[in-house]
């Protein structure tokens, strides 16, 4: 894995901290990884299969 720096608005950070506090994720980094993965699944990787039949 590579380390990146990410700037987020304060409400996003508070929401992430709430998810961690409520045990949805073990830490902020994992919550962000899941969010990025889900975004890429829909927006980037999902589009490569649009219109293809398998």
PQR file of N, CA, C, O and H, with PARSE charges and radii, in Angstrom:
ATOM      1  N   UNK A   1       0.833  -1.178   0.000 -0.4000 1.5000
ATOM      2  CA  UNK A   1       0.000   0.000   0.000 -0.0000 2.0000
ATOM      3  C   UNK A   1       0.874   1.235   0.000  0.5500 1.7000
ATOM      4  O   UNK A   1       2.002   1.226   0.491 -0.5500 1.4000
ATOM      5  N   UNK A   2       0.327   2.290  -0.560 -0.4000 1.5000
ATOM      6  CA  UNK A   2       1.012   3.579  -0.553 -0.0000 2.0000
ATOM      7  C   UNK A   2       0.261   4.541   0.354  0.5500 1.7000
ATOM      8  O   UNK A   2      -0.956   4.453   0.515 -0.5500 1.4000
ATOM      9  H   UNK A   2      -0.590   2.297  -0.959  0.4000 1.0000
ATOM     10  N   UNK A   3       1.004   5.443   0.932 -0.4000 1.5000
ATOM     11  CA  UNK A   3       0.442   6.460   1.810 -0.0000 2.0000
ATOM     12  C   UNK A   3       0.082   7.694   0.985  0.5500 1.7000
ATOM     13  O   UNK A   3       0.878   8.160   0.171 -0.5500 1.4000
ATOM     14  H   UNK A   3       1.993   5.514   0.802  0.4000 1.0000
ATOM     15  N   UNK A   4      -1.126   8.217   1.203 -0.4000 1.5000
ATOM     16  CA  UNK A   4      -1.533   9.465   0.564 -0.0000 2.0000
ATOM     17  C   UNK A   4      -2.008  10.429   1.644  0.5500 1.7000
ATOM     18  O   UNK A   4      -2.385  10.020   2.742 -0.5500 1.4000
ATOM     19  H   UNK A   4      -1.773   7.838   1.864  0.4000 1.0000
ATOM     20  N   UNK A   5      -1.981  11.700   1.315 -0.4000 1.5000
ATOM     21  CA  UNK A   5      -2.532  12.724   2.205 -0.0000 2.0000
ATOM     22  C   UNK A   5      -3.863  13.151   1.625  0.5500 1.7000
ATOM     23  O   UNK A   5      -3.989  13.370   0.420 -0.5500 1.4000
ATOM     24  H   UNK A   5      -1.674  12.032   0.423  0.4000 1.0000
ATOM     25  N   UNK A   6      -4.844  13.266   2.481 -0.4000 1.5000
ATOM     26  CA  UNK A   6      -6.190  13.569   2.031 -0.0000 2.0000
ATOM     27  C   UNK A   6      -6.756  14.706   2.875  0.5500 1.7000
ATOM     28  O   UNK A   6      -6.718  14.649   4.104 -0.5500 1.4000
ATOM     29  H   UNK A   6      -4.743  13.088   3.460  0.4000 1.0000
ATOM     30  N   UNK A   7      -7.271  15.719   2.227 -0.4000 1.5000
ATOM     31  CA  UNK A   7      -7.920  16.836   2.924 -0.0000 2.0000
ATOM     32  C   UNK A   7      -9.419  16.645   2.796  0.5500 1.7000
ATOM     33  O   UNK A   7      -9.946  16.528   1.689 -0.5500 1.4000
ATOM     34  H   UNK A   7      -7.302  15.764   1.229  0.4000 1.0000
ATOM     35  N   UNK A   8     -10.112  16.613   3.941 -0.4000 1.5000
ATOM     36  CA  UNK A   8     -11.558  16.431   3.957 -0.0000 2.0000
ATOM     37  C   UNK A   8     -12.212  17.532   4.774  0.5500 1.7000
ATOM     38  O   UNK A   8     -11.613  18.039   5.722 -0.5500 1.4000
ATOM     39  H   UNK A   8      -9.684  16.707   4.840  0.4000 1.0000
ATOM     40  N   UNK A   9     -13.430  17.907   4.418 -0.4000 1.5000
ATOM     41  CA  UNK A   9     -14.167  18.865   5.238 -0.0000 2.0000
ATOM     42  C   UNK A   9     -14.435  18.280   6.633  0.5500 1.7000
ATOM     43  O   UNK A   9     -14.582  17.069   6.800 -0.5500 1.4000
ATOM     44  H   UNK A   9     -13.917  17.495   3.647  0.4000 1.0000
ATOM     45  N   UNK A  10     -14.491  19.147   7.594 -0.4000 1.5000
ATOM     46  CA  UNK A  10     -14.704  18.727   8.991 -0.0000 2.0000
ATOM     47  C   UNK A  10     -15.929  17.827   9.167  0.5500 1.7000
ATOM     48  O   UNK A  10     -15.838  16.853   9.915 -0.5500 1.4000
ATOM     49  H   UNK A  10     -14.371  20.131   7.458  0.4000 1.0000
ATOM     50  N   UNK A  11     -17.068  18.096   8.523 -0.4000 1.5000
ATOM     51  CA  UNK A  11     -18.221  17.191   8.701 -0.0000 2.0000
ATOM     52  C   UNK A  11     -17.941  15.758   8.237  0.5500 1.7000
ATOM     53  O   UNK A  11     -18.473  14.809   8.812 -0.5500 1.4000
ATOM     54  H   UNK A  11     -17.142  18.888   7.916  0.4000 1.0000
ATOM     55  N   UNK A  12     -17.114  15.597   7.206 -0.4000 1.5000
ATOM     56  CA  UNK A  12     -16.759  14.251   6.743 -0.0000 2.0000
ATOM     57  C   UNK A  12     -15.945  13.530   7.812  0.5500 1.7000
ATOM     58  O   UNK A  12     -16.172  12.352   8.090 -0.5500 1.4000
ATOM     59  H   UNK A  12     -16.681  16.368   6.739  0.4000 1.0000
ATOM     60  N   UNK A  13     -14.998  14.245   8.406 -0.4000 1.5000
ATOM     61  CA  UNK A  13     -14.150  13.642   9.435 -0.0000 2.0000
ATOM     62  C   UNK A  13     -14.984  13.257  10.652  0.5500 1.7000
ATOM     63  O   UNK A  13     -14.795  12.182  11.220 -0.5500 1.4000
ATOM     64  H   UNK A  13     -14.814  15.202   8.180  0.4000 1.0000
ATOM     65  N   UNK A  14     -15.902  14.126  11.051 -0.4000 1.5000
ATOM     66  CA  UNK A  14     -16.773  13.805  12.187 -0.0000 2.0000
ATOM     67  C   UNK A  14     -17.617  12.570  11.893  0.5500 1.7000
ATOM     68  O   UNK A  14     -17.805  11.723  12.767 -0.5500 1.4000
ATOM     69  H   UNK A  14     -16.056  14.999  10.589  0.4000 1.0000
ATOM     70  N   UNK A  15     -18.129  12.464  10.659 -0.4000 1.5000
ATOM     71  CA  UNK A  15     -18.936  11.299  10.294 -0.0000 2.0000
ATOM     72  C   UNK A  15     -18.076  10.039  10.294  0.5500 1.7000
ATOM     73  O   UNK A  15     -18.528   8.991  10.757 -0.5500 1.4000
ATOM     74  H   UNK A  15     -17.976  13.152   9.949  0.4000 1.0000
ATOM     75  N   UNK A  16     -16.850  10.117   9.786 -0.4000 1.5000
ATOM     76  CA  UNK A  16     -15.941   8.963   9.815 -0.0000 2.0000
ATOM     77  C   UNK A  16     -15.661   8.538  11.253  0.5500 1.7000
ATOM     78  O   UNK A  16     -15.701   7.352  11.581 -0.5500 1.4000
ATOM     79  H   UNK A  16     -16.483  10.968   9.410  0.4000 1.0000
ATOM     80  N   UNK A  17     -15.378   9.521  12.105 -0.4000 1.5000
ATOM     81  CA  UNK A  17     -15.100   9.212  13.508 -0.0000 2.0000
ATOM     82  C   UNK A  17     -16.302   8.551  14.182  0.5500 1.7000
ATOM     83  O   UNK A  17     -16.137   7.667  15.023 -0.5500 1.4000
ATOM     84  H   UNK A  17     -15.346  10.484  11.839  0.4000 1.0000
ATOM     85  N   UNK A  18     -17.503   8.978  13.814 -0.4000 1.5000
ATOM     86  CA  UNK A  18     -18.707   8.366  14.378 -0.0000 2.0000
ATOM     87  C   UNK A  18     -18.807   6.900  13.950  0.5500 1.7000
ATOM     88  O   UNK A  18     -19.147   6.034  14.757 -0.5500 1.4000
ATOM     89  H   UNK A  18     -17.637   9.696  13.131  0.4000 1.0000
ATOM     90  N   UNK A  19     -18.511   6.627  12.681 -0.4000 1.5000
ATOM     91  CA  UNK A  19     -18.550   5.236  12.198 -0.0000 2.0000
ATOM     92  C   UNK A  19     -17.520   4.370  12.929  0.5500 1.7000
ATOM     93  O   UNK A  19     -17.792   3.215  13.258 -0.5500 1.4000
ATOM     94  H   UNK A  19     -18.235   7.330  12.026  0.4000 1.0000
ATOM     95  N   UNK A  20     -16.354   4.930  13.175 -0.4000 1.5000
ATOM     96  CA  UNK A  20     -15.322   4.188  13.907 -0.0000 2.0000
ATOM     97  C   UNK A  20     -15.756   3.976  15.353  0.5500 1.7000
ATOM     98  O   UNK A  20     -15.619   2.878  15.893 -0.5500 1.4000
ATOM     99  H   UNK A  20     -16.133   5.868  12.908  0.4000 1.0000
ATOM    100  N   UNK A  21     -16.272   5.015  15.970 -0.4000 1.5000
ATOM    101  CA  UNK A  21     -16.721   4.911  17.365 -0.0000 2.0000
ATOM    102  C   UNK A  21     -17.828   3.871  17.519  0.5500 1.7000
ATOM    103  O   UNK A  21     -17.881   3.152  18.517 -0.5500 1.4000
ATOM    104  H   UNK A  21     -16.383   5.907  15.531  0.4000 1.0000
ATOM    105  N   UNK A  22     -18.713   3.800  16.517 -0.4000 1.5000
ATOM    106  CA  UNK A  22     -19.822   2.840  16.564 -0.0000 2.0000
ATOM    107  C   UNK A  22     -19.420   1.455  16.053  0.5500 1.7000
ATOM    108  O   UNK A  22     -20.267   0.578  15.882 -0.5500 1.4000
ATOM    109  H   UNK A  22     -18.669   4.384  15.707  0.4000 1.0000
ATOM    110  N   UNK A  23     -18.116   1.270  15.813 -0.4000 1.5000
ATOM    111  CA  UNK A  23     -17.539  -0.035  15.443 -0.0000 2.0000
ATOM    112  C   UNK A  23     -17.939  -0.531  14.057  0.5500 1.7000
ATOM    113  O   UNK A  23     -17.890  -1.733  13.796 -0.5500 1.4000
ATOM    114  H   UNK A  23     -17.428   1.982  15.952  0.4000 1.0000
ATOM    115  N   UNK A  24     -18.336   0.381  13.159 -0.4000 1.5000
ATOM    116  CA  UNK A  24     -18.602  -0.024  11.777 -0.0000 2.0000
ATOM    117  C   UNK A  24     -17.284  -0.334  11.067  0.5500 1.7000
ATOM    118  O   UNK A  24     -17.216  -1.227  10.221 -0.5500 1.4000
ATOM    119  H   UNK A  24     -18.376   1.357  13.371  0.4000 1.0000
ATOM    120  N   UNK A  25     -16.234   0.422  11.426 -0.4000 1.5000
ATOM    121  CA  UNK A  25     -14.905   0.234  10.862 -0.0000 2.0000
ATOM    122  C   UNK A  25     -13.885   0.324  11.986  0.5500 1.7000
ATOM    123  O   UNK A  25     -14.126   1.000  12.986 -0.5500 1.4000
ATOM    124  H   UNK A  25     -16.290   1.147  12.113  0.4000 1.0000
ATOM    125  N   UNK A  26     -12.748  -0.350  11.835 -0.4000 1.5000
ATOM    126  CA  UNK A  26     -11.743  -0.312  12.906 -0.0000 2.0000
ATOM    127  C   UNK A  26     -11.025   1.031  13.023  0.5500 1.7000
ATOM    128  O   UNK A  26     -10.531   1.379  14.095 -0.5500 1.4000
ATOM    129  H   UNK A  26     -12.553  -0.899  11.023  0.4000 1.0000
ATOM    130  N   UNK A  27     -10.966   1.791  11.915 -0.4000 1.5000
ATOM    131  CA  UNK A  27     -10.285   3.087  11.923 -0.0000 2.0000
ATOM    132  C   UNK A  27     -10.690   3.893  10.696  0.5500 1.7000
ATOM    133  O   UNK A  27     -11.348   3.377   9.793 -0.5500 1.4000
ATOM    134  H   UNK A  27     -11.368   1.508  11.044  0.4000 1.0000
ATOM    135  N   UNK A  28     -10.296   5.148  10.670 -0.4000 1.5000
ATOM    136  CA  UNK A  28     -10.637   6.027   9.548 -0.0000 2.0000
ATOM    137  C   UNK A  28     -10.105   5.485   8.222  0.5500 1.7000
ATOM    138  O   UNK A  28     -10.805   5.486   7.209 -0.5500 1.4000
ATOM    139  H   UNK A  28      -9.761   5.568  11.404  0.4000 1.0000
ATOM    140  N   UNK A  29      -8.864   5.026   8.250 -0.4000 1.5000
ATOM    141  CA  UNK A  29      -8.234   4.563   7.014 -0.0000 2.0000
ATOM    142  C   UNK A  29      -9.032   3.432   6.369  0.5500 1.7000
ATOM    143  O   UNK A  29      -9.225   3.418   5.153 -0.5500 1.4000
ATOM    144  H   UNK A  29      -8.296   5.024   9.073  0.4000 1.0000
ATOM    145  N   UNK A  30      -9.482   2.508   7.166 -0.4000 1.5000
ATOM    146  CA  UNK A  30     -10.253   1.388   6.611 -0.0000 2.0000
ATOM    147  C   UNK A  30     -11.587   1.872   6.048  0.5500 1.7000
ATOM    148  O   UNK A  30     -12.019   1.400   4.996 -0.5500 1.4000
ATOM    149  H   UNK A  30      -9.325   2.520   8.153  0.4000 1.0000
ATOM    150  N   UNK A  31     -12.231   2.791   6.723 -0.4000 1.5000
ATOM    151  CA  UNK A  31     -13.488   3.343   6.221 -0.0000 2.0000
ATOM    152  C   UNK A  31     -13.273   4.041   4.884  0.5500 1.7000
ATOM    153  O   UNK A  31     -14.086   3.902   3.970 -0.5500 1.4000
ATOM    154  H   UNK A  31     -11.880   3.174   7.578  0.4000 1.0000
ATOM    155  N   UNK A  32     -12.187   4.785   4.770 -0.4000 1.5000
ATOM    156  CA  UNK A  32     -11.892   5.483   3.519 -0.0000 2.0000
ATOM    157  C   UNK A  32     -11.544   4.484   2.417  0.5500 1.7000
ATOM    158  O   UNK A  32     -11.967   4.662   1.275 -0.5500 1.4000
ATOM    159  H   UNK A  32     -11.527   4.898   5.512  0.4000 1.0000
ATOM    160  N   UNK A  33     -10.778   3.434   2.739 -0.4000 1.5000
ATOM    161  CA  UNK A  33     -10.457   2.405   1.740 -0.0000 2.0000
ATOM    162  C   UNK A  33     -11.725   1.761   1.191  0.5500 1.7000
ATOM    163  O   UNK A  33     -11.846   1.558  -0.017 -0.5500 1.4000
ATOM    164  H   UNK A  33     -10.434   3.290   3.667  0.4000 1.0000
ATOM    165  N   UNK A  34     -12.667   1.441   2.070 -0.4000 1.5000
ATOM    166  CA  UNK A  34     -13.928   0.835   1.634 -0.0000 2.0000
ATOM    167  C   UNK A  34     -14.697   1.800   0.739  0.5500 1.7000
ATOM    168  O   UNK A  34     -15.246   1.394  -0.285 -0.5500 1.4000
ATOM    169  H   UNK A  34     -12.568   1.606   3.052  0.4000 1.0000
ATOM    170  N   UNK A  35     -14.740   3.068   1.120 -0.4000 1.5000
ATOM    171  CA  UNK A  35     -15.463   4.065   0.324 -0.0000 2.0000
ATOM    172  C   UNK A  35     -14.837   4.216  -1.061  0.5500 1.7000
ATOM    173  O   UNK A  35     -15.553   4.285  -2.060 -0.5500 1.4000
ATOM    174  H   UNK A  35     -14.295   3.398   1.953  0.4000 1.0000
ATOM    175  N   UNK A  36     -13.517   4.268  -1.127 -0.4000 1.5000
ATOM    176  CA  UNK A  36     -12.832   4.402  -2.419 -0.0000 2.0000
ATOM    177  C   UNK A  36     -13.053   3.156  -3.261  0.5500 1.7000
ATOM    178  O   UNK A  36     -13.315   3.256  -4.459 -0.5500 1.4000
ATOM    179  H   UNK A  36     -12.935   4.212  -0.315  0.4000 1.0000
ATOM    180  N   UNK A  37     -12.950   1.989  -2.647 -0.4000 1.5000
ATOM    181  CA  UNK A  37     -13.184   0.735  -3.377 -0.0000 2.0000
ATOM    182  C   UNK A  37     -14.592   0.709  -3.968  0.5500 1.7000
ATOM    183  O   UNK A  37     -14.774   0.357  -5.133 -0.5500 1.4000
ATOM    184  H   UNK A  37     -12.737   1.908  -1.673  0.4000 1.0000
ATOM    185  N   UNK A  38     -15.580   1.080  -3.164 -0.4000 1.5000
ATOM    186  CA  UNK A  38     -16.961   1.075  -3.644 -0.0000 2.0000
ATOM    187  C   UNK A  38     -17.159   2.077  -4.777  0.5500 1.7000
ATOM    188  O   UNK A  38     -17.862   1.783  -5.744 -0.5500 1.4000
ATOM    189  H   UNK A  38     -15.431   1.365  -2.217  0.4000 1.0000
ATOM    190  N   UNK A  39     -16.553   3.247  -4.670 -0.4000 1.5000
ATOM    191  CA  UNK A  39     -16.636   4.246  -5.729 -0.0000 2.0000
ATOM    192  C   UNK A  39     -16.017   3.717  -7.017  0.5500 1.7000
ATOM    193  O   UNK A  39     -16.607   3.846  -8.090 -0.5500 1.4000
ATOM    194  H   UNK A  39     -15.982   3.486  -3.885  0.4000 1.0000
ATOM    195  N   UNK A  40     -14.839   3.128  -6.914 -0.4000 1.5000
ATOM    196  CA  UNK A  40     -14.168   2.599  -8.099 -0.0000 2.0000
ATOM    197  C   UNK A  40     -14.938   1.439  -8.719  0.5500 1.7000
ATOM    198  O   UNK A  40     -14.966   1.295  -9.941 -0.5500 1.4000
ATOM    199  H   UNK A  40     -14.360   3.023  -6.043  0.4000 1.0000
ATOM    200  N   UNK A  41     -15.551   0.629  -7.901 -0.4000 1.5000
ATOM    201  CA  UNK A  41     -16.344  -0.485  -8.411 -0.0000 2.0000
ATOM    202  C   UNK A  41     -17.460   0.013  -9.315  0.5500 1.7000
ATOM    203  O   UNK A  41     -17.745  -0.590 -10.350 -0.5500 1.4000
ATOM    204  H   UNK A  41     -15.529   0.747  -6.908  0.4000 1.0000
ATOM    205  N   UNK A  42     -18.081   1.099  -8.930 -0.4000 1.5000
ATOM    206  CA  UNK A  42     -19.198   1.646  -9.708 -0.0000 2.0000
ATOM    207  C   UNK A  42     -18.697   2.548 -10.834  0.5500 1.7000
ATOM    208  O   UNK A  42     -19.093   2.374 -11.986 -0.5500 1.4000
ATOM    209  H   UNK A  42     -17.849   1.589  -8.090  0.4000 1.0000
ATOM    210  N   UNK A  43     -17.843   3.497 -10.517 -0.4000 1.5000
ATOM    211  CA  UNK A  43     -17.476   4.556 -11.452 -0.0000 2.0000
ATOM    212  C   UNK A  43     -16.361   4.188 -12.426  0.5500 1.7000
ATOM    213  O   UNK A  43     -16.360   4.683 -13.553 -0.5500 1.4000
ATOM    214  H   UNK A  43     -17.522   3.639  -9.580  0.4000 1.0000
ATOM    215  N   UNK A  44     -15.438   3.364 -12.046 -0.4000 1.5000
ATOM    216  CA  UNK A  44     -14.307   3.062 -12.926 -0.0000 2.0000
ATOM    217  C   UNK A  44     -14.365   1.629 -13.430  0.5500 1.7000
ATOM    218  O   UNK A  44     -14.466   1.393 -14.634 -0.5500 1.4000
ATOM    219  H   UNK A  44     -15.438   2.962 -11.130  0.4000 1.0000
ATOM    220  N   UNK A  45     -14.302   0.684 -12.522 -0.4000 1.5000
ATOM    221  CA  UNK A  45     -14.252  -0.710 -12.934 -0.0000 2.0000
ATOM    222  C   UNK A  45     -15.587  -1.177 -13.494  0.5500 1.7000
ATOM    223  O   UNK A  45     -15.611  -1.986 -14.421 -0.5500 1.4000
ATOM    224  H   UNK A  45     -14.220   0.875 -11.544  0.4000 1.0000
ATOM    225  N   UNK A  46     -16.681  -0.695 -12.960 -0.4000 1.5000
ATOM    226  CA  UNK A  46     -18.003  -1.097 -13.424 -0.0000 2.0000
ATOM    227  C   UNK A  46     -18.272  -0.657 -14.851  0.5500 1.7000
ATOM    228  O   UNK A  46     -18.971  -1.347 -15.594 -0.5500 1.4000
ATOM    229  H   UNK A  46     -16.662  -0.038 -12.206  0.4000 1.0000
ATOM    230  N   UNK A  47     -17.731   0.473 -15.236 -0.4000 1.5000
ATOM    231  CA  UNK A  47     -17.954   1.000 -16.583 -0.0000 2.0000
ATOM    232  C   UNK A  47     -17.246   0.188 -17.646  0.5500 1.7000
ATOM    233  O   UNK A  47     -17.667   0.194 -18.803 -0.5500 1.4000
ATOM    234  H   UNK A  47     -17.164   1.034 -14.632  0.4000 1.0000
ATOM    235  N   UNK A  48     -16.179  -0.513 -17.285 -0.4000 1.5000
ATOM    236  CA  UNK A  48     -15.447  -1.288 -18.289 -0.0000 2.0000
ATOM    237  C   UNK A  48     -16.275  -2.468 -18.759  0.5500 1.7000
ATOM    238  O   UNK A  48     -16.013  -3.021 -19.827 -0.5500 1.4000
ATOM    239  H   UNK A  48     -15.837  -0.518 -16.345  0.4000 1.0000
ATOM    240  N   UNK A  49     -17.269  -2.861 -17.978 -0.4000 1.5000
ATOM    241  CA  UNK A  49     -18.108  -4.002 -18.336 -0.0000 2.0000
ATOM    242  C   UNK A  49     -19.448  -3.600 -18.940  0.5500 1.7000
ATOM    243  O   UNK A  49     -20.238  -4.465 -19.320 -0.5500 1.4000
ATOM    244  H   UNK A  49     -17.481  -2.411 -17.110  0.4000 1.0000
ATOM    245  N   UNK A  50     -19.714  -2.297 -19.034 -0.4000 1.5000
ATOM    246  CA  UNK A  50     -21.001  -1.836 -19.555 -0.0000 2.0000
ATOM    247  C   UNK A  50     -21.106  -2.226 -21.030  0.5500 1.7000
ATOM    248  O   UNK A  50     -20.213  -1.942 -21.829 -0.5500 1.4000
ATOM    249  H   UNK A  50     -19.072  -1.595 -18.726  0.4000 1.0000
ATOM    250  N   UNK A  51     -22.209  -2.880 -21.370 -0.4000 1.5000
ATOM    251  CA  UNK A  51     -22.446  -3.253 -22.750 -0.0000 2.0000
ATOM    252  C   UNK A  51     -21.833  -4.574 -23.164  0.5500 1.7000
ATOM    253  O   UNK A  51     -22.106  -5.065 -24.260 -0.5500 1.4000
ATOM    254  H   UNK A  51     -22.934  -3.111 -20.721  0.4000 1.0000
ATOM    255  N   UNK A  52     -21.016  -5.156 -22.316 -0.4000 1.5000
ATOM    256  CA  UNK A  52     -20.403  -6.447 -22.644 -0.0000 2.0000
ATOM    257  C   UNK A  52     -21.313  -7.572 -22.177  0.5500 1.7000
ATOM    258  O   UNK A  52     -21.980  -7.452 -21.150 -0.5500 1.4000
ATOM    259  H   UNK A  52     -20.794  -4.758 -21.426  0.4000 1.0000
ATOM    260  N   UNK A  53     -21.339  -8.645 -22.919 -0.4000 1.5000
ATOM    261  CA  UNK A  53     -22.090  -9.821 -22.496 -0.0000 2.0000
ATOM    262  C   UNK A  53     -21.105 -10.902 -22.131  0.5500 1.7000
ATOM    263  O   UNK A  53     -20.087 -11.075 -22.801 -0.5500 1.4000
ATOM    264  H   UNK A  53     -20.797  -8.743 -23.754  0.4000 1.0000
ATOM    265  N   UNK A  54     -21.402 -11.634 -21.067 -0.4000 1.5000
ATOM    266  CA  UNK A  54     -20.518 -12.716 -20.662 -0.0000 2.0000
ATOM    267  C   UNK A  54     -21.313 -13.950 -20.369  0.5500 1.7000
ATOM    268  O   UNK A  54     -20.742 -14.981 -20.010 -0.5500 1.4000
ATOM    269  H   UNK A  54     -22.229 -11.493 -20.522  0.4000 1.0000
TER
END
